[in-house]
């Protein structure tokens, strides 16, 4: 995810994104201030528990793969549906 940032133009507000488990492209800022665009999925507590493990309400939210082995809960601020092109 490093390198030149990919910036979504005119992203939809994150509070309008689907929370049904659909995967969407999101825009988020990491702890280093780097803007990132990645595929993410909102996971409810029920969905997390269905996958096994010890989860609580604080784990609910947007999850993305940082690499092929690592998932992280992120705080995106924008999104776009699959197939919606970047306007660059």
HUMONOR-V163988 format. One record per residue. N is the residue number from 1. RES is the residue in one small letter. SS is DSSP state (A for helix, B for strand, O for the rest). PHI is phi in whole degrees, 0 to 359 (* if undefined). Layout:
n/res/ss/phi
N/RES/SS/PHI
N/RES/SS/PHI
//
This chain:
n/res/ss/phi
1/x/O/*
2/x/O/270
3/x/O/109
4/x/O/296
5/x/O/290
6/x/O/257
7/x/O/254
8/x/O/283
9/x/O/268
10/x/O/52
11/x/O/291
12/x/B/284
13/x/B/299
14/x/A/298
15/x/A/289
16/x/A/260
17/x/O/288
18/x/O/292
19/x/O/243
20/x/O/259
21/x/O/96
22/x/O/295
23/x/B/266
24/x/B/227
25/x/B/276
26/x/B/237
27/x/B/246
28/x/B/211
29/x/B/249
30/x/O/277
31/x/O/294
32/x/O/270
33/x/O/85
34/x/O/282
35/x/B/282
36/x/B/230
37/x/B/237
38/x/B/206
39/x/B/279
40/x/B/219
41/x/B/220
42/x/B/280
43/x/B/238
44/x/O/284
45/x/A/300
46/x/A/299
47/x/A/295
48/x/A/296
49/x/A/296
50/x/A/297
51/x/O/277
52/x/O/93
53/x/O/100
54/x/O/255
55/x/O/245
56/x/O/223
57/x/A/304
58/x/A/291
59/x/A/273
60/x/O/295
61/x/B/150
62/x/B/273
63/x/B/238
64/x/B/221
65/x/B/278
66/x/O/275
67/x/O/208
68/x/O/294
69/x/O/244
70/x/O/240
71/x/B/252
72/x/B/216
73/x/B/279
74/x/B/238
75/x/O/241
76/x/O/289
77/x/O/241
78/x/B/203
79/x/B/205
80/x/B/212
81/x/O/291
82/x/O/303
83/x/O/88
84/x/O/281
85/x/O/282
86/x/O/293
87/x/O/265
88/x/O/295
//
